[in-house]
Amino acid sequence: MEHTIDAKGKKLGRIASQAASILMGKNLATFARHKAPAVKVSIINVGKISRTEAKTKEKRHIRFSGYPGSQKFESDEAVTTRLGVKEVVRRAVRGMIPNNKLRPGMLKNLNITE
């Protein structure tokens, strides 16, 4: 099943929560927590997301390699310039999907286009 979400003029959190819900299969009658559904989600017009400047400078993404003292913080603005808006949306959706063995399979069914 294929779902398309148009991101033009919408907030990042609303788009991410909608995509995560569909990827988990919560909108299906056959929903089961222990199974990943065969559902694909396409998010289009990601470059036209409604974001405030204060939020892009304030929001921080964390990286940690596992070694002591290696925790690094990066602003939303820096991630956008380095990797694009697609990566910010991907990280938002990833954070809304449960951290278990099904997460990588669900994220493979996510397609983001600018």
LUMTORFI-368855 format. One record per atom (N, C-alpha, C): x, y, z; chain; residue in three letters; residue number from 1. Coordinates in nm, 4 decimals. Example, Ala and Ser with C-alpha at 12.3 -4.5 7.8 and 13.67 -1.06 7.14 Angstrom:
((1.3190, -0.5690, 0.7800), 'A', 'ala', 1),
((1.2300, -0.4500, 0.7800), 'A', 'ala', 1),
((1.3200, -0.3300, 0.7800), 'A', 'ala', 1),
((1.2850, -0.2250, 0.7080), 'A', 'ser', 2),
((1.3670, -0.1060, 0.7140), 'A', 'ser', 2),
((1.2900, 0.0030, 0.7870), 'A', 'ser', 2),
This chain:
((0.0835, -0.1161, 0.0000), 'A', 'met', 1),
((0.0000, 0.0000, 0.0000), 'A', 'met', 1),
((0.0898, 0.1249, 0.0000), 'A', 'met', 1),
((0.0539, 0.2236, -0.0757), 'A', 'glu', 2),
((0.1333, 0.3462, -0.0911), 'A', 'glu', 2),
((0.0547, 0.4654, -0.0376), 'A', 'glu', 2),
((0.1181, 0.5432, 0.0506), 'A', 'his', 3),
((0.0585, 0.6657, 0.1045), 'A', 'his', 3),
((0.1479, 0.7830, 0.0680), 'A', 'his', 3),
((0.0888, 0.8961, 0.0342), 'A', 'thr', 4),
((0.1634, 1.0171, 0.0008), 'A', 'thr', 4),
((0.1199, 1.1293, 0.0937), 'A', 'thr', 4),
((0.2192, 1.1968, 0.1509), 'A', 'ile', 5),
((0.1934, 1.3095, 0.2395), 'A', 'ile', 5),
((0.2554, 1.4329, 0.1755), 'A', 'ile', 5),
((0.1755, 1.5369, 0.1559), 'A', 'asp', 6),
((0.2264, 1.6620, 0.1008), 'A', 'asp', 6),
((0.2654, 1.7526, 0.2175), 'A', 'asp', 6),
((0.3944, 1.7893, 0.2259), 'A', 'ala', 7),
((0.4465, 1.8652, 0.3390), 'A', 'ala', 7),
((0.4391, 2.0156, 0.3205), 'A', 'ala', 7),
((0.3867, 2.0619, 0.2102), 'A', 'lys', 8),
((0.3863, 2.2050, 0.1786), 'A', 'lys', 8),
((0.3055, 2.2831, 0.2822), 'A', 'lys', 8),
((0.3730, 2.3737, 0.3543), 'A', 'gly', 9),
((0.3077, 2.4601, 0.4513), 'A', 'gly', 9),
((0.2715, 2.3950, 0.5827), 'A', 'gly', 9),
((0.3102, 2.2699, 0.6060), 'A', 'lys', 10),
((0.2766, 2.2009, 0.7304), 'A', 'lys', 10),
((0.3959, 2.2015, 0.8255), 'A', 'lys', 10),
((0.3687, 2.1796, 0.9532), 'A', 'lys', 11),
((0.4728, 2.1748, 1.0547), 'A', 'lys', 11),
((0.5424, 2.0382, 1.0519), 'A', 'lys', 11),
((0.6692, 2.0368, 1.0920), 'A', 'leu', 12),
((0.7514, 1.9160, 1.0881), 'A', 'leu', 12),
((0.6945, 1.8052, 1.1762), 'A', 'leu', 12),
((0.6542, 1.8386, 1.2972), 'A', 'gly', 13),
((0.6034, 1.7380, 1.3897), 'A', 'gly', 13),
((0.4756, 1.6716, 1.3426), 'A', 'gly', 13),
((0.3884, 1.7486, 1.2798), 'A', 'arg', 14),
((0.2620, 1.6932, 1.2296), 'A', 'arg', 14),
((0.2881, 1.5926, 1.1173), 'A', 'arg', 14),
((0.3809, 1.6279, 1.0296), 'A', 'ile', 15),
((0.4146, 1.5392, 0.9185), 'A', 'ile', 15),
((0.4795, 1.4116, 0.9714), 'A', 'ile', 15),
((0.5742, 1.4282, 1.0635), 'A', 'ala', 16),
((0.6476, 1.3139, 1.1173), 'A', 'ala', 16),
((0.5568, 1.2182, 1.1928), 'A', 'ala', 16),
((0.4653, 1.2709, 1.2732), 'A', 'ser', 17),
((0.3766, 1.1829, 1.3495), 'A', 'ser', 17),
((0.2791, 1.1090, 1.2583), 'A', 'ser', 17),
((0.2330, 1.1768, 1.1537), 'A', 'gln', 18),
((0.1427, 1.1125, 1.0584), 'A', 'gln', 18),
((0.2157, 1.0002, 0.9841), 'A', 'gln', 18),
((0.3387, 1.0272, 0.9395), 'A', 'ala', 19),
((0.4169, 0.9257, 0.8677), 'A', 'ala', 19),
((0.4500, 0.8080, 0.9585), 'A', 'ala', 19),
((0.4869, 0.8358, 1.0835), 'A', 'ala', 20),
((0.5211, 0.7283, 1.1770), 'A', 'ala', 20),
((0.4010, 0.6397, 1.2061), 'A', 'ala', 20),
((0.2860, 0.7007, 1.2212), 'A', 'ser', 21),
((0.1645, 0.6244, 1.2476), 'A', 'ser', 21),
((0.1307, 0.5310, 1.1315), 'A', 'ser', 21),
((0.1458, 0.5809, 1.0104), 'A', 'ile', 22),
((0.1177, 0.4981, 0.8917), 'A', 'ile', 22),
((0.2212, 0.3869, 0.8781), 'A', 'ile', 22),
((0.3504, 0.4197, 0.9019), 'A', 'leu', 23),
((0.4569, 0.3187, 0.8902), 'A', 'leu', 23),
((0.4400, 0.2057, 0.9911), 'A', 'leu', 23),
((0.3883, 0.2386, 1.1095), 'A', 'met', 24),
((0.3650, 0.1355, 1.2110), 'A', 'met', 24),
((0.2395, 0.0545, 1.1815), 'A', 'met', 24),
((0.1532, 0.1049, 1.0920), 'A', 'gly', 25),
((0.0324, 0.0322, 1.0548), 'A', 'gly', 25),
((-0.0839, 0.0583, 1.1468), 'A', 'gly', 25),
((-0.0799, 0.1681, 1.2207), 'A', 'lys', 26),
((-0.1862, 0.1969, 1.3163), 'A', 'lys', 26),
((-0.3183, 0.2326, 1.2496), 'A', 'lys', 26),
((-0.3144, 0.2669, 1.1214), 'A', 'asn', 27),
((-0.4381, 0.3009, 1.0514), 'A', 'asn', 27),
((-0.5023, 0.1785, 0.9854), 'A', 'asn', 27),
((-0.4420, 0.0617, 1.0005), 'A', 'leu', 28),
((-0.4936, -0.0607, 0.9391), 'A', 'leu', 28),
((-0.5790, -0.1401, 1.0374), 'A', 'leu', 28),
((-0.6747, -0.2120, 0.9859), 'A', 'ala', 29),
((-0.7601, -0.2959, 1.0703), 'A', 'ala', 29),
((-0.6829, -0.4167, 1.1218), 'A', 'ala', 29),
((-0.5752, -0.4529, 1.0526), 'A', 'thr', 30),
((-0.4956, -0.5703, 1.0909), 'A', 'thr', 30),
((-0.3730, -0.5303, 1.1724), 'A', 'thr', 30),
((-0.3797, -0.4205, 1.2468), 'A', 'phe', 31),
((-0.2657, -0.3714, 1.3236), 'A', 'phe', 31),
((-0.2236, -0.4713, 1.4305), 'A', 'phe', 31),
((-0.0939, -0.5012, 1.4306), 'A', 'ala', 32),
((-0.0338, -0.5836, 1.5355), 'A', 'ala', 32),
((0.1015, -0.5232, 1.5689), 'A', 'ala', 32),
((0.1277, -0.5035, 1.6981), 'A', 'arg', 33),
((0.2506, -0.4376, 1.7402), 'A', 'arg', 33),
((0.3773, -0.5124, 1.7010), 'A', 'arg', 33),
((0.3690, -0.6429, 1.6912), 'A', 'his', 34),
((0.4876, -0.7243, 1.6665), 'A', 'his', 34),
((0.5137, -0.7506, 1.5182), 'A', 'his', 34),
((0.4368, -0.6902, 1.4301), 'A', 'lys', 35),
((0.4558, -0.7096, 1.2861), 'A', 'lys', 35),
((0.4691, -0.5757, 1.2154), 'A', 'lys', 35),
((0.5643, -0.5688, 1.1224), 'A', 'ala', 36),
((0.5798, -0.4479, 1.0413), 'A', 'ala', 36),
((0.4948, -0.4641, 0.9156), 'A', 'ala', 36),
((0.4027, -0.3742, 0.8906), 'A', 'pro', 37),
((0.3170, -0.3874, 0.7729), 'A', 'pro', 37),
((0.3921, -0.3522, 0.6447), 'A', 'pro', 37),
((0.3423, -0.4003, 0.5335), 'A', 'ala', 38),
((0.4023, -0.3706, 0.4023), 'A', 'ala', 38),
((0.3402, -0.2425, 0.3490), 'A', 'ala', 38),
((0.3727, -0.1318, 0.4132), 'A', 'val', 39),
((0.3175, -0.0015, 0.3781), 'A', 'val', 39),
((0.4317, 0.0912, 0.3424), 'A', 'val', 39),
((0.4178, 0.1636, 0.2319), 'A', 'lys', 40),
((0.5192, 0.2601, 0.1911), 'A', 'lys', 40),
((0.4624, 0.4009, 0.2064), 'A', 'lys', 40),
((0.5479, 0.4923, 0.2555), 'A', 'val', 41),
((0.5064, 0.6305, 0.2755), 'A', 'val', 41),
((0.5995, 0.7210, 0.1968), 'A', 'val', 41),
((0.5418, 0.8102, 0.1173), 'A', 'ser', 42),
((0.6175, 0.9108, 0.0431), 'A', 'ser', 42),
((0.5819, 1.0475, 0.0982), 'A', 'ser', 42),
((0.6851, 1.1245, 0.1323), 'A', 'ile', 43),
((0.6631, 1.2615, 0.1772), 'A', 'ile', 43),
((0.7196, 1.3519, 0.0687), 'A', 'ile', 43),
((0.6336, 1.4369, 0.0115), 'A', 'ile', 44),
((0.6768, 1.5236, -0.0988), 'A', 'ile', 44),
((0.6768, 1.6692, -0.0536), 'A', 'ile', 44),
((0.7457, 1.7551, -0.1278), 'A', 'asn', 45),
((0.7576, 1.8990, -0.1006), 'A', 'asn', 45),
((0.8158, 1.9277, 0.0370), 'A', 'asn', 45),
((0.9189, 1.8536, 0.0750), 'A', 'val', 46),
((0.9804, 1.8689, 0.2066), 'A', 'val', 46),
((1.0496, 2.0044, 0.2203), 'A', 'val', 46),
((1.0985, 2.0593, 0.1111), 'A', 'gly', 47),
((1.1655, 2.1881, 0.1157), 'A', 'gly', 47),
((1.0730, 2.3040, 0.1504), 'A', 'gly', 47),
((0.9420, 2.2816, 0.1436), 'A', 'lys', 48),
((0.8448, 2.3878, 0.1694), 'A', 'lys', 48),
((0.7769, 2.3721, 0.3052), 'A', 'lys', 48),
((0.8445, 2.3040, 0.3978), 'A', 'ile', 49),
((0.7911, 2.2854, 0.5327), 'A', 'ile', 49),
((0.7881, 2.4202, 0.6046), 'A', 'ile', 49),
((0.6878, 2.4397, 0.6880), 'A', 'ser', 50),
((0.6761, 2.5622, 0.7672), 'A', 'ser', 50),
((0.7613, 2.5475, 0.8936), 'A', 'ser', 50),
((0.8743, 2.6219, 0.8987), 'A', 'arg', 51),
((0.9626, 2.6189, 1.0162), 'A', 'arg', 51),
((1.0004, 2.7621, 1.0531), 'A', 'arg', 51),
((1.0029, 2.7916, 1.1824), 'A', 'thr', 52),
((1.0443, 2.9240, 1.2262), 'A', 'thr', 52),
((1.1962, 2.9275, 1.2395), 'A', 'thr', 52),
((1.2546, 3.0453, 1.2229), 'A', 'glu', 53),
((1.4001, 3.0585, 1.2320), 'A', 'glu', 53),
((1.4505, 3.0298, 1.3725), 'A', 'glu', 53),
((1.3752, 3.0732, 1.4721), 'A', 'ala', 54),
((1.4164, 3.0506, 1.6105), 'A', 'ala', 54),
((1.4247, 2.9007, 1.6401), 'A', 'ala', 54),
((1.3288, 2.8256, 1.5884), 'A', 'lys', 55),
((1.3266, 2.6811, 1.6132), 'A', 'lys', 55),
((1.4446, 2.6110, 1.5449), 'A', 'lys', 55),
((1.4796, 2.6534, 1.4235), 'A', 'thr', 56),
((1.5902, 2.5883, 1.3533), 'A', 'thr', 56),
((1.7234, 2.6143, 1.4222), 'A', 'thr', 56),
((1.7376, 2.7288, 1.4880), 'A', 'lys', 57),
((1.8623, 2.7575, 1.5593), 'A', 'lys', 57),
((1.8640, 2.6947, 1.6979), 'A', 'lys', 57),
((1.7464, 2.6785, 1.7570), 'A', 'glu', 58),
((1.7324, 2.6271, 1.8925), 'A', 'glu', 58),
((1.7418, 2.4752, 1.8995), 'A', 'glu', 58),
((1.6757, 2.4062, 1.8083), 'A', 'lys', 59),
((1.6668, 2.2608, 1.8081), 'A', 'lys', 59),
((1.8043, 2.1991, 1.7908), 'A', 'lys', 59),
((1.8375, 2.1011, 1.8760), 'A', 'arg', 60),
((1.9690, 2.0386, 1.8686), 'A', 'arg', 60),
((1.9559, 1.8883, 1.8466), 'A', 'arg', 60),
((2.0428, 1.8356, 1.7613), 'A', 'his', 61),
((2.0508, 1.6921, 1.7369), 'A', 'his', 61),
((2.1763, 1.6397, 1.8059), 'A', 'his', 61),
((2.1668, 1.5222, 1.8648), 'A', 'ile', 62),
((2.2772, 1.4671, 1.9431), 'A', 'ile', 62),
((2.3379, 1.3472, 1.8709), 'A', 'ile', 62),
((2.4725, 1.3417, 1.8709), 'A', 'arg', 63),
((2.5447, 1.2248, 1.8205), 'A', 'arg', 63),
((2.6323, 1.1733, 1.9330), 'A', 'arg', 63),
((2.6437, 1.0417, 1.9447), 'A', 'phe', 64),
((2.7294, 0.9832, 2.0486), 'A', 'phe', 64),
((2.7898, 0.8549, 1.9952), 'A', 'phe', 64),
((2.9222, 0.8486, 1.9927), 'A', 'ser', 65),
((2.9898, 0.7317, 1.9369), 'A', 'ser', 65),
((3.0036, 0.6194, 2.0384), 'A', 'ser', 65),
((2.9901, 0.6503, 2.1670), 'A', 'gly', 66),
((3.0045, 0.5485, 2.2699), 'A', 'gly', 66),
((3.1290, 0.5689, 2.3543), 'A', 'gly', 66),
((3.2209, 0.6505, 2.3075), 'A', 'tyr', 67),
((3.3429, 0.6787, 2.3818), 'A', 'tyr', 67),
((3.3198, 0.7960, 2.4773), 'A', 'tyr', 67),
((3.3887, 0.7963, 2.5920), 'A', 'pro', 68),
((3.3717, 0.9077, 2.6861), 'A', 'pro', 68),
((3.4116, 1.0413, 2.6241), 'A', 'pro', 68),
((3.3289, 1.1414, 2.6425), 'A', 'gly', 69),
((3.3574, 1.2747, 2.5922), 'A', 'gly', 69),
((3.3312, 1.2940, 2.4447), 'A', 'gly', 69),
((3.2634, 1.2003, 2.3819), 'A', 'ser', 70),
((3.2425, 1.2098, 2.2368), 'A', 'ser', 70),
((3.1010, 1.2527, 2.1989), 'A', 'ser', 70),
((3.0230, 1.2976, 2.2955), 'A', 'gln', 71),
((2.8875, 1.3424, 2.2657), 'A', 'gln', 71),
((2.8936, 1.4786, 2.1968), 'A', 'gln', 71),
((2.8328, 1.4875, 2.0787), 'A', 'lys', 72),
((2.8370, 1.6103, 2.0002), 'A', 'lys', 72),
((2.6952, 1.6591, 1.9732), 'A', 'lys', 72),
((2.6790, 1.7909, 1.9794), 'A', 'phe', 73),
((2.5504, 1.8532, 1.9532), 'A', 'phe', 73),
((2.5593, 1.9330, 1.8241), 'A', 'phe', 73),
((2.4515, 1.9301, 1.7473), 'A', 'glu', 74),
((2.4469, 2.0005, 1.6196), 'A', 'glu', 74),
((2.3095, 2.0650, 1.6077), 'A', 'glu', 74),
((2.3060, 2.1919, 1.5677), 'A', 'ser', 75),
((2.1774, 2.2603, 1.5551), 'A', 'ser', 75),
((2.1020, 2.2094, 1.4322), 'A', 'ser', 75),
((1.9737, 2.2333, 1.4325), 'A', 'asp', 76),
((1.8881, 2.1938, 1.3206), 'A', 'asp', 76),
((1.9330, 2.2646, 1.1926), 'A', 'asp', 76),
((1.9755, 2.3877, 1.2080), 'A', 'glu', 77),
((2.0232, 2.4661, 1.0944), 'A', 'glu', 77),
((2.1490, 2.4041, 1.0325), 'A', 'glu', 77),
((2.2406, 2.3562, 1.1182), 'A', 'ala', 78),
((2.3640, 2.2940, 1.0698), 'A', 'ala', 78),
((2.3358, 2.1622, 0.9976), 'A', 'ala', 78),
((2.2420, 2.0844, 1.0515), 'A', 'val', 79),
((2.2048, 1.9582, 0.9867), 'A', 'val', 79),
((2.1423, 1.9858, 0.8506), 'A', 'val', 79),
((2.0598, 2.0908, 0.8433), 'A', 'thr', 80),
((1.9947, 2.1265, 0.7172), 'A', 'thr', 80),
((2.0967, 2.1673, 0.6120), 'A', 'thr', 80),
((2.1956, 2.2465, 0.6505), 'A', 'thr', 81),
((2.2961, 2.2894, 0.5525), 'A', 'thr', 81),
((2.3864, 2.1739, 0.5125), 'A', 'thr', 81),
((2.4176, 2.0850, 0.6061), 'A', 'arg', 82),
((2.5103, 1.9750, 0.5778), 'A', 'arg', 82),
((2.4436, 1.8606, 0.5010), 'A', 'arg', 82),
((2.3223, 1.8218, 0.5440), 'A', 'leu', 83),
((2.2574, 1.7034, 0.4868), 'A', 'leu', 83),
((2.1248, 1.7317, 0.4174), 'A', 'leu', 83),
((2.0676, 1.8481, 0.4375), 'A', 'gly', 84),
((1.9414, 1.8826, 0.3728), 'A', 'gly', 84),
((1.8221, 1.8652, 0.4647), 'A', 'gly', 84),
((1.7089, 1.9175, 0.4210), 'A', 'val', 85),
((1.5850, 1.9103, 0.5000), 'A', 'val', 85),
((1.5351, 1.7665, 0.5078), 'A', 'val', 85),
((1.5682, 1.6867, 0.4072), 'A', 'lys', 86),
((1.5254, 1.5466, 0.4058), 'A', 'lys', 86),
((1.5745, 1.4733, 0.5303), 'A', 'lys', 86),
((1.6981, 1.5009, 0.5699), 'A', 'glu', 87),
((1.7558, 1.4337, 0.6863), 'A', 'glu', 87),
((1.6866, 1.4755, 0.8151), 'A', 'glu', 87),
((1.6483, 1.6007, 0.8262), 'A', 'val', 88),
((1.5775, 1.6490, 0.9452), 'A', 'val', 88),
((1.4429, 1.5777, 0.9574), 'A', 'val', 88),
((1.3725, 1.5631, 0.8460), 'A', 'val', 89),
((1.2429, 1.4942, 0.8471), 'A', 'val', 89),
((1.2620, 1.3467, 0.8796), 'A', 'val', 89),
((1.3654, 1.2852, 0.8212), 'A', 'arg', 90),
((1.3927, 1.1437, 0.8475), 'A', 'arg', 90),
((1.4210, 1.1200, 0.9959), 'A', 'arg', 90),
((1.4983, 1.2086, 1.0570), 'A', 'arg', 91),
((1.5299, 1.1955, 1.1994), 'A', 'arg', 91),
((1.4063, 1.2151, 1.2860), 'A', 'arg', 91),
((1.3180, 1.3044, 1.2456), 'A', 'ala', 92),
((1.1943, 1.3280, 1.3212), 'A', 'ala', 92),
((1.1043, 1.2045, 1.3164), 'A', 'ala', 92),
((1.0916, 1.1440, 1.1992), 'A', 'val', 93),
((1.0085, 1.0234, 1.1856), 'A', 'val', 93),
((1.0722, 0.9080, 1.2628), 'A', 'val', 93),
((1.2035, 0.8969, 1.2545), 'A', 'arg', 94),
((1.2768, 0.7904, 1.3241), 'A', 'arg', 94),
((1.2552, 0.7984, 1.4747), 'A', 'arg', 94),
((1.2495, 0.9195, 1.5277), 'A', 'gly', 95),
((1.2287, 0.9375, 1.6708), 'A', 'gly', 95),
((1.0889, 0.9022, 1.7170), 'A', 'gly', 95),
((0.9938, 0.8958, 1.6244), 'A', 'met', 96),
((0.8560, 0.8661, 1.6610), 'A', 'met', 96),
((0.8185, 0.7201, 1.6406), 'A', 'met', 96),
((0.9131, 0.6409, 1.5898), 'A', 'ile', 97),
((0.8904, 0.4978, 1.5727), 'A', 'ile', 97),
((0.9573, 0.4257, 1.6893), 'A', 'ile', 97),
((0.8952, 0.3222, 1.7475), 'A', 'pro', 98),
((0.9544, 0.2529, 1.8618), 'A', 'pro', 98),
((1.0927, 0.1963, 1.8301), 'A', 'pro', 98),
((1.1806, 0.2017, 1.9289), 'A', 'asn', 99),
((1.3174, 0.1539, 1.9120), 'A', 'asn', 99),
((1.3203, 0.0025, 1.9351), 'A', 'asn', 99),
((1.2945, -0.0743, 1.8300), 'A', 'asn', 100),
((1.2980, -0.2197, 1.8376), 'A', 'asn', 100),
((1.3476, -0.2761, 1.7043), 'A', 'asn', 100),
((1.3410, -0.4051, 1.6860), 'A', 'lys', 101),
((1.3942, -0.4679, 1.5652), 'A', 'lys', 101),
((1.3151, -0.4336, 1.4390), 'A', 'lys', 101),
((1.1949, -0.3826, 1.4534), 'A', 'leu', 102),
((1.1121, -0.3496, 1.3379), 'A', 'leu', 102),
((1.1447, -0.2112, 1.2808), 'A', 'leu', 102),
((1.2127, -0.1261, 1.3575), 'A', 'arg', 103),
((1.2372, 0.0118, 1.3145), 'A', 'arg', 103),
((1.3136, 0.0221, 1.1824), 'A', 'arg', 103),
((1.4247, -0.0498, 1.1611), 'A', 'pro', 104),
((1.4963, -0.0356, 1.0330), 'A', 'pro', 104),
((1.4115, -0.0738, 0.9112), 'A', 'pro', 104),
((1.3303, -0.1765, 0.9248), 'A', 'gly', 105),
((1.2434, -0.2175, 0.8146), 'A', 'gly', 105),
((1.1376, -0.1144, 0.7835), 'A', 'gly', 105),
((1.0853, -0.0500, 0.8875), 'A', 'met', 106),
((0.9840, 0.0534, 0.8669), 'A', 'met', 106),
((1.0464, 0.1750, 0.7985), 'A', 'met', 106),
((1.1683, 0.2118, 0.8394), 'A', 'leu', 107),
((1.2333, 0.3290, 0.7816), 'A', 'leu', 107),
((1.2740, 0.3070, 0.6363), 'A', 'leu', 107),
((1.2929, 0.1817, 0.5963), 'A', 'lys', 108),
((1.3235, 0.1535, 0.4557), 'A', 'lys', 108),
((1.2030, 0.1822, 0.3665), 'A', 'lys', 108),
((1.0844, 0.1787, 0.4254), 'A', 'asn', 109),
((0.9618, 0.2067, 0.3501), 'A', 'asn', 109),
((0.9276, 0.3545, 0.3456), 'A', 'asn', 109),
((1.0170, 0.4398, 0.3984), 'A', 'leu', 110),
((0.9948, 0.5840, 0.3984), 'A', 'leu', 110),
((1.0726, 0.6464, 0.2844), 'A', 'leu', 110),
((1.0038, 0.7218, 0.1993), 'A', 'asn', 111),
((1.0656, 0.7884, 0.0854), 'A', 'asn', 111),
((1.0381, 0.9382, 0.0975), 'A', 'asn', 111),
((1.1471, 1.0179, 0.1005), 'A', 'ile', 112),
((1.1337, 1.1622, 0.1187), 'A', 'ile', 112),
((1.1907, 1.2322, -0.0025), 'A', 'ile', 112),
((1.1118, 1.3233, -0.0626), 'A', 'thr', 113),
((1.1601, 1.3993, -0.1772), 'A', 'thr', 113),
((1.1393, 1.5480, -0.1545), 'A', 'thr', 113),
((1.2361, 1.6256, -0.1996), 'A', 'glu', 114),
((1.2268, 1.7701, -0.1858), 'A', 'glu', 114),
((1.1536, 1.8240, -0.3053), 'A', 'glu', 114),
